[in-house]
Amino acid sequence: MVGERCIGRVRVETEKALALLEAVEPDNAQAPAWLRVSCSHVNGALECSVEMSCEDPQRILSLRNTLDDLLLSLRAALDALEERAI
């Protein structure tokens, strides 16, 4: 039986979605086995998903922290892309 999974998703609709993907594409190489972060360019938007085993209740905090980090990275990347456009 597969354990319970917790998933958080972020969708950013912007003309710069492809550039944003390239700027924040996560590296799962060092992520723990129970955590998966993925982002893709879908219909002109950036869609990111954070998925993890949530059998351990303490991992819910890890999910929230990972989403917080992702949102901070997205904001920084958007700001940098906008500054380059000026």
C-alpha positions, 0 to 999 in steps of 0.5 A, a space after each residue: 500500500 502506498 502511503 499518504 501524499 501531501 501536495 502543494 501547487 503554485 500557478 503563476 500566469 505571466 508572459 514571462 512563464 518560460 523565463 521564470 521556469 528557467 530561473 527557478 527550475 528546482 534541483 531534486 538531486 539533493 532533496 530527500 527521498 520523501 520530497 519531490 519538487 517539479 515545475 513546468 510551463 503549461 499554457 503560458 503559465 508556470 505550474 509548480 508542485 511540491 509532493 511528499 510523503 505525509 505519513 509523519 505529521 512533522 513533514 507538513 511543516 516541511 511542505 509549508 517551508 518548501 512552498 514558502 521557499 519556492 514562493 520567495 524564489 518566484 518573487 525574486 525571479 519575477 523581480 529580476 526579470 522585470 528589472 531586465 525588461 526596464 
